[in-house]
Amino acid sequence: MSVPGALQEAHTRAFRSLTKKWGEDGSVPRSMQASLTRAGLQAVKIAVVLRGVRLADSGVPPASTQSIELGAEDMEAGIRLSLTYLLHAIEVGARLQGDDGPQDTCLQEKALQEKAGSQAKLNERKRDLTERQREYLEALPEEPFSTAEAKDLASGFGASKRGVQRWLKSWRKAGLLRKPKRGMWAKRRPEREDSLRTEGLPGVESVISVIDGIPALAGGRAP
């Protein structure tokens, strides 16, 4: 597997840029540099695997003596994925930093208990709904939805649009729904909301800036 010079340059610029940003950021501990080095290696490994999958899907395997060139789309995906995994590593490291093993276990157990408690409360509030309301709530989109989208579903459950408006407001107060922004609603899912929380952690802003700065690499354009 060979890597075209333009893609080598794209990879080098992305990780050199992040290394520089971290070096200038006094809040990033030196121990995180090892994770950054691994991310650079992972980017290439992921790109190679994706290229292999693409070749396998083509149904025309290359000859054993044939040199295969890495594609721009593979390198871009490799860089994006490895940096995303790096964000997860930072988040996990922040959770464990400064805690001994037994303390970590206690924190994990407490987090699980709180999560289970939140889910139990939601289940209890759902039991207070009528069967029609529960069916309607489950029918609402899993992704954030608008008030208009919610009202469009009303007729299918024998409810008026005004009645649905009352339901939405009531369910928000009960904690079954949340409002990510004006005019939008979303179901509250504790199991989903226990996701990656990296805001404000050392080095995160730099990683995200590099990810956002990766253009499509077709044609050998480097980030």
trRosetta pair geometry for C-beta under 8 A, 3 or more apart (Angstrom, degrees):
i j d omega theta_ij theta_ji phi_ij phi_ji
1 48 5.4 79 141 -131 171 105
1 51 6.7 121 -136 86 125 147
1 67 7.8 155 -98 -167 14 66
1 68 5.2 -30 -107 74 63 97
1 69 7.8 133 -162 -109 59 14
1 70 6.1 64 176 -57 101 91
2 67 5.3 26 -12 173 120 112
2 68 7.0 165 20 80 75 42
2 69 5.4 -34 72 -104 94 63
2 70 6.9 -136 92 -3 42 84
3 7 5.3 -119 -178 86 89 116
3 8 5.2 110 122 -63 116 89
3 11 7.8 -21 177 0 144 140
3 44 7.4 -51 -78 -137 147 108
3 69 7.7 130 -102 -158 19 65
3 70 4.8 -1 -106 25 67 133
3 75 7.5 102 -144 -86 105 126
4 7 4.8 84 64 11 85 103
4 8 7.1 -147 97 -8 42 87
4 69 6.1 46 -46 -167 94 113
4 70 6.8 -134 4 61 79 85
4 220 6.6 -94 121 -101 132 109
5 8 5.4 -52 -147 34 35 115
5 9 6.3 35 154 -20 67 104
5 220 7.9 25 83 -145 70 128
6 9 5.7 -53 -152 35 32 113
6 10 6.5 37 148 -24 64 102
6 72 7.9 -23 102 -96 114 104
6 217 7.8 150 129 -179 103 97
6 219 7.9 -101 151 127 159 41
6 220 2.8 -18 155 -154 162 111
6 221 7.6 9 176 -25 121 17
6 222 6.6 -142 -177 -53 73 95
7 10 5.3 -43 -145 31 39 116
7 11 6.5 41 154 -18 65 101
7 70 6.0 -143 100 93 165 115
7 72 6.3 -146 -88 -103 112 62
7 75 4.6 -163 -159 -54 116 167
7 217 6.5 72 -109 167 84 137
7 220 6.7 -92 -46 -123 64 72
8 11 5.9 -56 -153 37 30 110
8 12 6.2 29 151 -18 65 110
9 12 5.6 -55 -143 39 32 112
9 13 6.1 31 159 -20 66 107
9 220 7.9 50 51 -178 116 92
9 222 4.8 -74 115 -84 97 146
10 13 6.1 -57 -147 36 25 108
10 14 6.5 27 156 -21 61 108
10 75 6.2 90 84 137 132 137
10 76 7.9 -50 148 -78 146 70
10 79 7.6 -101 135 -44 101 152
10 217 5.5 38 -133 -127 169 123
10 220 7.4 -149 -39 -166 119 52
10 221 7.5 74 -93 105 118 38
10 222 3.8 -149 -91 -123 67 76
10 223 5.8 83 -159 5 82 79
11 14 6.0 -59 -151 32 28 111
11 15 6.6 3 164 1 65 110
11 40 7.3 104 173 -156 101 86
11 43 6.3 160 -135 111 107 136
11 44 6.9 41 -136 -71 154 93
11 75 6.4 -98 -60 -166 101 116
11 79 6.6 -153 -112 -79 71 116
12 15 6.6 -72 -147 47 25 94
12 16 5.6 23 161 -19 67 117
13 16 5.8 -56 -132 42 25 109
13 17 6.0 32 163 -25 62 108
13 222 5.0 91 23 161 146 122
13 223 5.7 178 99 72 115 73
14 17 6.0 -61 -156 31 21 111
14 18 6.7 12 152 -12 60 108
14 43 7.9 165 88 -141 139 170
14 79 5.4 -6 132 -150 173 136
14 83 7.9 -100 164 -57 122 133
14 210 5.7 104 -164 -177 79 115
14 213 7.9 171 -118 88 81 104
14 214 6.5 24 -108 -90 126 103
14 222 7.9 -135 -36 -176 83 86
14 223 4.9 54 -79 60 91 133
15 18 5.5 -50 -143 39 39 110
15 19 6.1 45 154 -24 67 103
15 36 7.1 139 -156 169 97 95
15 39 7.4 170 -113 96 113 98
15 40 4.5 51 -117 -98 160 112
15 43 7.6 -146 -55 11 123 151
16 19 5.6 -51 -146 35 32 114
16 20 6.4 33 154 -20 63 105
17 20 5.9 -57 -153 35 29 111
17 21 6.4 28 151 -19 64 106
17 210 5.7 152 96 -108 118 110
17 213 7.7 -86 121 80 163 149
17 223 7.5 -102 10 113 149 105
18 21 5.5 -51 -145 36 35 112
18 22 6.2 32 157 -16 67 106
18 36 6.4 -168 120 -148 119 122
18 83 7.8 -155 -82 -116 157 115
18 206 5.9 121 -140 145 73 108
18 207 6.5 48 -134 -98 124 58
18 210 4.9 -27 -70 -53 103 158
19 22 6.0 -58 -148 39 28 108
19 23 6.2 31 152 -23 63 109
19 33 7.7 61 -131 -136 87 94
19 36 6.4 139 -88 146 77 145
20 23 5.6 -56 -147 35 30 114
20 24 6.4 20 158 -12 65 108
21 24 6.1 -65 -151 41 28 104
21 25 6.2 22 153 -19 66 114
21 206 3.8 158 130 -143 138 129
21 209 7.3 166 -116 63 163 129
21 210 7.5 -140 10 -48 149 110
22 25 5.6 -60 -142 38 33 110
22 28 4.6 -103 -158 105 84 167
22 32 7.0 -136 -158 96 138 117
22 33 7.0 158 123 -91 144 79
22 36 6.6 -112 -2 -67 165 158
22 203 5.6 21 -111 -117 100 102
22 206 6.0 -176 -62 92 69 165
25 28 4.6 67 93 -6 109 110
25 202 6.8 152 138 -164 125 87
25 203 6.5 159 90 -82 151 60
25 206 6.4 -116 -26 -39 148 138
27 202 4.1 -149 128 -114 97 110
27 203 7.6 -145 96 -31 90 67
28 32 5.7 -95 -179 52 91 139
28 202 4.7 169 -88 161 55 112
28 203 4.4 90 -109 -64 113 101
28 206 7.8 -29 -65 18 142 143
29 32 5.4 108 71 -10 77 98
29 202 6.9 91 -5 99 74 155
30 33 5.7 -24 -174 -4 56 117
31 34 6.6 -36 -180 15 52 108
32 35 5.3 -47 -165 33 60 115
32 36 6.5 63 139 -23 76 99
32 90 7.0 36 -135 -103 127 88
32 93 7.3 152 -97 104 95 171
32 202 7.4 -162 -21 107 160 112
32 203 6.0 -136 141 -41 160 164
33 36 5.3 -52 -152 34 40 115
33 37 6.5 44 149 -22 69 100
34 37 5.6 -49 -151 32 35 113
34 38 6.5 34 151 -17 65 103
35 38 5.7 -53 -150 37 34 111
35 39 6.4 41 149 -26 65 103
35 86 6.0 127 147 -137 106 87
35 89 5.0 175 -153 126 137 148
35 90 7.5 157 117 -63 160 71
35 93 7.7 -91 -52 -41 156 147
36 39 5.5 -49 -150 29 34 116
36 40 6.9 38 151 -22 62 99
36 86 6.8 57 -99 -136 55 136
37 40 5.8 -52 -158 28 34 112
37 41 6.9 27 149 -11 64 103
38 41 5.7 -57 -153 39 38 108
38 42 6.0 40 150 -23 70 108
39 42 5.5 -53 -143 38 32 114
39 43 6.5 44 155 -32 63 98
39 82 4.5 130 -168 157 76 105
39 83 6.2 79 -177 -83 133 49
39 85 6.8 176 -115 77 93 99
39 86 4.4 2 -92 -69 142 121
40 43 5.9 -45 -155 19 30 115
40 44 7.5 21 153 -9 58 100
40 82 7.3 137 -69 143 16 151
41 44 6.2 -60 -162 36 37 105
41 45 6.4 33 148 -17 70 110
42 45 5.5 -58 -144 41 37 112
42 46 5.9 37 159 -21 71 106
42 78 7.6 -179 126 -175 62 89
42 81 7.8 -117 136 104 108 93
42 82 4.2 151 94 -119 106 114
42 85 6.7 -77 126 61 159 145
43 46 6.1 -56 -149 36 25 109
43 47 6.4 26 153 -20 61 109
43 75 7.6 46 158 -160 99 63
43 78 4.2 100 -176 141 61 98
43 79 4.7 37 -146 -88 128 51
43 81 7.5 152 -113 64 63 81
43 82 4.0 -91 -69 8 75 152
43 83 7.7 32 -83 -30 114 78
44 47 5.6 -55 -148 36 32 114
44 48 6.4 33 154 -21 66 104
44 75 8.0 -3 -108 -122 56 80
44 78 6.3 87 -74 164 16 151
45 48 5.8 -54 -150 34 30 110
45 49 6.5 29 153 -17 64 105
45 78 7.4 151 60 -145 45 121
46 49 5.8 -56 -150 37 32 110
46 50 6.3 31 154 -18 66 107
46 77 6.9 -128 133 115 113 86
46 78 4.0 157 80 -124 101 82
46 81 5.3 -154 177 73 166 134
46 82 6.1 -158 7 -51 139 96
47 50 5.8 -56 -149 37 30 111
47 51 6.4 32 152 -21 64 105
47 70 5.8 41 145 -158 117 127
47 74 4.3 101 -161 143 79 92
47 75 4.8 31 -126 -91 144 46
47 77 6.8 142 -99 69 70 84
47 78 3.3 -54 -49 -38 88 146
47 79 7.9 28 -59 -25 117 67
48 51 5.6 -53 -150 34 32 113
48 52 6.5 33 151 -20 64 104
48 70 6.8 -63 -90 -102 62 114
48 74 7.5 101 -58 161 21 133
48 78 7.9 60 -2 -91 57 143
49 52 5.6 -55 -152 35 33 113
49 53 6.5 34 151 -19 66 103
50 53 5.6 -50 -148 35 34 112
50 54 6.3 37 152 -22 65 104
50 74 4.5 174 88 -133 117 93
50 77 5.7 97 -73 81 173 137
50 78 6.8 -138 12 -59 130 90
51 54 5.6 -53 -150 34 32 114
51 55 6.5 32 152 -19 64 104
51 68 6.8 140 149 141 127 124
51 70 5.5 -96 -68 -125 153 65
51 71 6.0 159 -106 13 99 92
51 74 4.6 10 -59 -110 87 165
52 55 5.7 -54 -149 35 33 111
52 56 6.3 33 153 -20 66 105
53 56 5.6 -54 -148 36 32 112
53 57 6.3 31 154 -19 65 106
54 57 5.8 -55 -149 36 30 111
54 58 6.7 38 150 -30 61 102
54 71 7.1 -33 64 12 166 142
54 74 7.1 -105 -5 -74 140 116
55 58 5.6 -50 -155 22 34 116
55 60 7.7 -93 -170 76 73 64
55 61 6.5 79 150 -120 105 54
55 62 6.4 -45 -161 -15 138 98
55 68 6.9 -35 -76 -140 148 145
56 61 7.1 21 -103 -89 55 90
62 66 4.2 -125 174 74 109 133
62 68 5.5 -146 -12 -72 169 110
63 66 4.3 102 57 -20 83 109
70 74 5.5 -120 -173 76 85 131
70 75 6.0 84 144 -53 121 100
71 74 4.5 96 63 2 84 104
71 75 7.2 -155 95 -5 46 84
72 75 5.9 -57 -151 37 34 108
72 76 6.3 33 154 -19 67 106
72 216 7.4 63 139 164 122 70
72 217 3.8 -162 -172 103 98 94
72 218 4.7 157 88 -84 152 42
72 219 7.1 28 -81 18 167 39
72 220 6.8 -112 -94 -65 124 42
73 76 5.8 -52 -146 37 32 112
73 77 6.3 31 156 -17 65 107
73 216 7.9 -13 -95 -158 73 86
73 217 7.1 -171 -68 55 32 98
73 218 7.0 19 -55 -66 80 89
74 77 5.9 -57 -149 38 29 108
74 78 6.2 33 153 -23 64 108
75 78 5.5 -53 -146 35 32 115
75 79 6.4 30 157 -17 66 104
75 217 5.6 -70 78 80 110 168
76 79 6.0 -56 -150 36 30 107
76 80 6.3 26 155 -16 65 110
76 214 6.2 143 -146 160 88 122
76 216 6.6 -20 -95 -140 163 43
76 217 4.5 -167 -57 2 107 115
77 80 5.8 -57 -144 40 31 110
77 81 6.0 25 161 -16 67 111
78 81 6.1 -60 -143 40 24 105
78 82 6.1 19 163 -15 63 112
79 82 6.1 -59 -142 39 25 106
79 83 6.3 18 162 -12 63 112
79 214 5.9 169 104 -116 132 150
79 223 7.7 -169 142 -8 163 144
80 83 6.2 -66 -151 41 24 105
80 84 6.3 25 153 -21 63 110
80 211 6.1 89 -128 -142 71 95
80 214 6.3 -144 -72 70 89 158
81 84 5.5 -55 -147 35 32 113
81 85 6.4 32 154 -18 66 103
82 85 5.7 -51 -150 36 33 112
82 86 6.5 42 147 -26 63 102
83 86 5.1 -43 -149 29 38 120
83 87 6.9 48 149 -23 62 94
83 207 5.5 168 -173 -171 101 98
83 210 6.4 -145 -132 91 153 113
83 211 5.1 -171 108 -75 143 102
84 87 5.6 -43 -158 25 37 114
84 88 7.0 37 145 -15 62 100
84 211 7.3 87 -62 -108 75 143
85 88 5.5 -50 -156 34 41 114
85 89 6.5 45 146 -23 68 101
86 89 5.4 -49 -149 33 36 115
86 90 6.5 40 151 -21 65 100
86 207 5.8 -158 99 -133 121 142
87 90 5.7 -51 -151 32 33 112
87 91 6.5 32 151 -18 64 105
87 196 6.5 47 129 -171 110 141
87 198 5.4 -57 -173 -69 96 166
87 204 6.3 75 -130 -131 88 88
87 207 5.7 179 -74 113 88 149
87 208 7.5 68 -92 -64 129 82
88 91 5.6 -55 -149 36 34 112
88 92 6.3 30 155 -16 67 106
88 196 6.1 -83 -97 -109 73 120
89 92 5.9 -55 -145 39 30 108
89 93 6.1 32 155 -20 64 109
90 93 5.7 -58 -147 38 28 113
90 94 6.4 31 154 -23 64 105
90 198 6.0 65 92 -133 115 115
90 201 5.5 135 148 125 114 138
90 202 7.5 -148 -159 73 118 66
90 203 5.9 -147 -118 79 141 116
90 204 5.9 179 114 -76 156 87
90 207 7.5 -152 -15 -6 149 153
91 94 5.8 -52 -150 31 30 112
91 95 6.8 32 151 -21 61 102
91 196 5.5 -142 -41 -151 170 79
91 197 6.2 125 -142 61 122 55
91 198 4.9 -84 -74 -81 104 88
91 201 6.6 -150 -90 -19 58 169
92 95 5.7 -53 -156 30 35 113
92 96 6.6 13 156 -3 67 111
93 96 6.1 -70 -147 46 31 98
93 97 6.0 50 156 -50 69 100
94 97 5.7 -34 -139 5 30 120
94 198 7.9 146 10 -123 147 63
94 201 5.1 -85 -67 -127 151 127
95 99 7.9 -45 142 20 56 137
95 104 7.9 86 135 -136 91 95
95 107 7.5 172 178 124 94 142
96 99 5.7 -112 -162 49 47 107
96 104 5.8 14 -125 -110 84 127
99 103 4.3 -134 -166 96 94 118
99 104 4.8 124 122 -65 124 78
99 107 6.6 -40 -149 -5 161 141
100 103 4.9 88 54 13 73 106
100 104 7.0 -132 98 -11 34 90
101 104 5.6 -56 -149 31 30 113
101 105 6.5 29 156 -19 65 102
102 105 5.6 -52 -152 33 35 113
102 106 6.5 35 151 -19 66 103
103 106 5.6 -52 -151 35 36 113
103 107 6.3 35 151 -19 67 104
104 107 5.7 -56 -150 37 32 110
104 108 6.3 31 153 -19 66 106
105 108 5.7 -55 -147 36 31 111
105 109 6.3 30 154 -18 65 106
106 109 5.8 -55 -147 37 30 110
106 110 6.2 31 154 -20 65 106
107 110 5.6 -54 -147 36 31 112
107 111 6.3 32 154 -20 65 105
108 111 5.7 -53 -148 35 31 111
108 112 6.4 30 153 -18 64 106
109 112 5.7 -55 -149 37 32 111
109 113 6.3 33 152 -21 65 106
110 113 5.6 -54 -148 35 31 112
110 114 6.3 30 154 -18 65 105
111 114 5.8 -54 -148 37 31 110
111 115 6.2 31 153 -19 64 107
111 194 7.7 115 170 -138 110 127
112 115 5.6 -55 -146 37 31 112
112 116 6.2 30 155 -18 66 107
113 116 5.7 -54 -146 38 30 109
113 117 6.2 33 153 -22 64 107
114 117 5.5 -54 -148 35 30 114
114 118 6.4 33 154 -21 64 103
115 118 5.8 -52 -150 33 31 110
115 119 6.5 28 153 -16 64 106
115 190 5.5 154 -156 153 73 122
115 191 7.1 88 -178 -87 116 57
115 194 5.9 -2 -109 -62 130 144
116 119 5.8 -56 -149 38 32 110
116 120 6.2 36 152 -23 66 106
117 120 5.6 -53 -147 34 31 113
117 121 6.5 33 154 -21 64 103
118 121 5.8 -53 -152 32 32 112
118 122 6.7 30 151 -17 64 104
118 190 4.1 138 105 -95 125 149
119 122 5.7 -54 -152 36 34 111
119 123 6.4 35 151 -19 67 106
119 190 5.0 -119 -64 48 79 136
119 191 6.8 45 -86 -41 125 92
120 123 5.7 -54 -148 37 32 112
120 124 6.3 35 152 -22 65 105
121 124 5.6 -54 -149 34 31 113
121 125 6.4 28 154 -16 65 105
121 175 7.0 -9 127 93 118 148
122 125 5.8 -57 -148 38 32 108
122 126 6.3 34 153 -22 66 105
122 175 6.8 -116 -93 114 78 105
122 176 6.5 122 -143 -106 88 69
122 188 6.6 -152 -106 94 131 107
122 190 6.9 -158 -10 -12 139 111
123 126 5.6 -53 -149 34 32 113
123 127 6.7 37 151 -24 63 101
124 127 5.8 -51 -156 27 33 113
124 128 7.2 36 147 -22 61 100
125 128 5.6 -48 -160 24 41 116
125 129 7.6 48 144 -28 62 95
125 174 5.0 146 -162 165 138 117
125 175 6.6 164 -19 63 170 96
125 176 5.8 -146 114 -62 132 104
126 129 5.7 -43 -165 15 46 116
126 134 6.0 83 -177 -114 93 103
126 137 7.2 -145 -128 82 99 158
126 176 6.9 123 -74 -112 78 124
128 174 7.9 -144 66 -147 135 147
129 133 3.9 -126 -177 93 110 123
129 134 4.8 142 96 -56 125 80
129 137 6.8 -21 -175 -12 175 138
130 133 4.6 95 52 6 77 104
130 134 7.1 -143 92 -6 40 86
131 134 5.8 -55 -149 36 32 111
131 135 6.4 31 154 -18 65 106
132 135 5.8 -55 -149 36 31 110
132 136 6.3 30 153 -18 65 107
132 157 5.6 132 -175 179 96 104
132 158 6.8 -66 -149 57 141 107
132 159 7.3 150 150 -52 123 108
133 136 5.6 -55 -147 38 31 111
133 137 6.2 35 154 -23 66 105
133 167 6.5 -168 -135 -133 105 129
134 137 5.6 -51 -145 34 31 112
134 138 6.4 27 157 -15 64 106
135 138 6.0 -57 -149 39 30 108
135 139 6.3 30 152 -23 64 110
135 157 6.4 169 95 -121 107 121
136 139 5.5 -58 -147 35 32 113
136 140 7.1 48 152 -37 63 90
136 153 6.8 138 -151 126 88 119
136 154 7.9 32 -139 -112 131 47
136 157 4.5 8 -82 -90 107 176
136 159 6.7 17 -94 -1 155 145
136 164 7.7 -136 174 -116 144 97
136 167 7.3 -5 104 157 140 166
137 140 6.0 -38 -163 5 35 114
137 171 7.1 170 -109 -122 118 154
137 176 6.8 -49 -144 163 137 135
137 187 7.6 111 177 -110 87 112
139 153 5.9 164 118 -171 121 142
139 156 7.4 -147 162 95 164 131
139 157 7.3 -172 31 -55 151 128
140 145 6.2 -144 -176 30 93 150
140 150 6.3 3 -120 -113 110 88
140 153 6.9 -153 -90 37 62 165
140 185 7.7 -58 -176 105 141 121
140 187 6.4 147 92 -57 120 109
141 144 7.6 -12 97 83 118 14
141 145 4.3 129 42 -61 120 125
141 149 6.7 -15 -5 142 126 140
142 187 6.8 -58 -138 29 45 129
143 186 7.5 -55 166 -122 33 97
144 180 5.4 -60 -108 25 140 138
144 184 5.0 23 172 175 116 119
144 185 6.8 161 -155 80 71 35
144 186 4.3 -43 -98 -78 76 104
145 149 4.3 -111 -178 82 106 137
145 150 6.0 124 117 -52 121 84
145 184 7.0 152 79 -155 24 73
145 185 5.7 -28 67 63 76 87
145 186 7.3 140 16 -86 67 53
146 149 4.7 102 55 4 77 100
146 150 7.1 -138 98 -3 45 85
146 183 5.8 -7 -141 152 89 90
146 184 5.8 -50 -95 -101 57 64
146 185 7.5 120 -134 16 10 83
147 150 5.6 -55 -152 36 35 113
147 151 6.3 32 152 -18 68 106
147 165 7.2 37 -162 -108 114 85
147 168 7.0 176 -121 87 85 179
147 183 6.0 -91 -2 -160 105 65
147 184 8.0 -108 -26 -84 71 24
147 185 7.0 99 -74 -15 61 113
148 151 5.8 -57 -147 38 32 109
148 152 6.5 40 152 -29 64 102
149 152 5.6 -47 -150 25 33 116
149 153 7.3 30 153 -17 60 101
150 153 6.2 -61 -165 30 35 108
150 154 7.6 58 140 -49 62 89
150 164 5.8 171 137 160 98 126
150 168 6.1 66 143 -76 163 131
150 185 6.4 27 -50 38 139 142
151 154 5.3 -20 -163 -17 49 121
151 161 4.3 38 -154 -136 113 98
151 164 5.4 163 -104 78 62 144
151 165 7.2 11 -85 -56 107 83
152 155 8.0 -47 177 16 38 97
153 156 5.6 -58 -172 35 61 117
153 157 6.8 29 144 -1 84 110
153 164 7.6 136 71 -123 82 149
154 157 6.5 -87 -163 47 34 92
154 159 4.5 -104 -162 85 85 90
154 160 6.3 -9 167 141 138 10
154 161 5.2 -157 15 -81 166 54
154 163 7.1 130 -148 65 123 95
154 164 4.5 -101 -92 -38 115 138
155 158 7.6 41 -167 -74 36 24
155 159 7.6 -113 -70 56 22 58
159 163 4.7 -128 -174 87 94 128
159 164 5.4 108 126 -58 127 88
159 167 7.5 -7 -172 -18 153 140
160 163 4.3 99 54 3 82 103
160 164 7.0 -144 94 -6 45 83
161 164 5.6 -49 -149 34 35 113
161 165 6.6 43 150 -25 63 100
162 165 5.5 -48 -154 28 35 116
162 166 6.8 35 148 -17 64 101
163 166 5.7 -53 -156 33 37 111
163 167 6.5 40 146 -22 67 102
164 167 5.3 -49 -149 33 38 116
164 168 6.4 41 153 -23 67 101
165 168 5.9 -51 -152 30 30 112
165 169 6.7 25 154 -13 63 106
166 169 6.0 -59 -151 39 32 107
166 170 6.1 28 154 -17 67 112
167 170 5.8 -63 -145 41 28 109
167 171 5.9 22 161 -16 68 112
168 171 6.0 -59 -143 39 25 106
168 172 6.5 29 155 -24 61 104
168 177 6.4 -51 -157 57 67 167
168 185 6.0 -88 -153 -94 116 154
169 172 5.8 -53 -152 29 30 113
169 173 6.8 27 152 -15 63 104
170 173 5.9 -57 -156 36 34 109
170 174 6.3 25 150 -13 67 110
171 174 5.4 -55 -141 43 37 110
171 176 4.0 -67 -173 64 96 117
171 177 4.5 66 115 2 105 109
172 175 7.8 54 178 -63 29 19
172 176 7.4 -85 -70 57 25 71
172 177 4.7 -57 -81 78 67 98
172 178 6.8 118 -135 -100 86 26
172 179 6.4 16 -131 -31 136 99
172 185 7.5 -106 -76 -129 110 104
175 188 6.1 -65 163 40 67 166
176 187 7.3 -42 161 -144 70 69
176 188 6.0 -161 -177 28 22 110
177 185 5.3 -16 -175 -168 127 106
177 186 6.7 140 -161 71 75 38
177 187 6.3 -55 -108 -106 67 38
177 188 6.3 -156 -103 -18 13 93
178 185 7.5 141 75 -159 38 58
178 186 5.4 -28 65 65 85 92
178 188 5.3 98 -20 -76 102 96
179 182 7.5 40 168 -89 118 27
179 184 6.5 125 -159 80 68 64
179 185 6.1 -40 -100 -102 66 56
179 186 7.5 154 -101 18 20 83
180 184 5.4 -46 57 101 90 122
180 185 8.0 134 12 -143 82 9
180 186 5.3 48 -23 -6 109 132
181 184 5.0 36 62 35 77 122
188 193 7.3 -17 -164 -31 69 139
189 192 3.9 37 102 22 121 112
189 193 6.1 152 84 -19 64 89
190 193 5.6 -62 -135 41 31 107
190 194 6.6 35 163 -27 65 101
191 194 6.4 -49 -155 22 28 110
192 195 6.4 -4 167 -43 53 112
198 201 5.0 -80 -166 25 66 125
198 204 4.4 162 155 -125 110 144
199 204 7.1 -142 -104 107 20 156
200 204 7.4 22 51 42 19 137
201 204 4.6 82 68 -25 88 126
203 206 5.6 -61 -160 40 51 113
203 207 6.2 50 149 -24 80 104
204 207 5.8 -58 -152 34 34 110
204 208 6.3 28 156 -16 69 107
205 208 5.9 -57 -148 39 30 109
205 209 6.3 34 153 -23 65 106
206 209 5.7 -54 -148 33 31 112
206 210 6.6 28 155 -17 64 103
207 210 5.9 -58 -155 35 32 108
207 211 6.4 31 150 -18 66 105
208 211 5.5 -52 -147 36 35 113
208 212 6.1 33 155 -17 67 107
209 212 5.8 -55 -145 40 30 110
209 213 6.2 26 154 -19 63 113
210 213 5.6 -62 -146 39 30 110
210 214 7.0 45 152 -40 62 93
210 223 7.2 78 -169 142 73 144
211 214 6.1 -44 -161 6 34 113
213 223 5.2 102 122 -173 89 107
214 217 7.6 -34 180 -51 91 96
214 223 4.5 -45 -108 -91 56 137
215 221 5.6 -39 84 110 125 125
215 223 6.3 168 14 -98 72 70
216 221 7.3 55 87 55 60 120
217 220 6.9 19 173 -110 77 16
217 221 6.1 -152 -137 61 43 69
217 222 7.4 38 -128 -95 92 37
217 223 7.8 -51 -85 -39 95 83
218 221 7.4 8 68 18 45 98
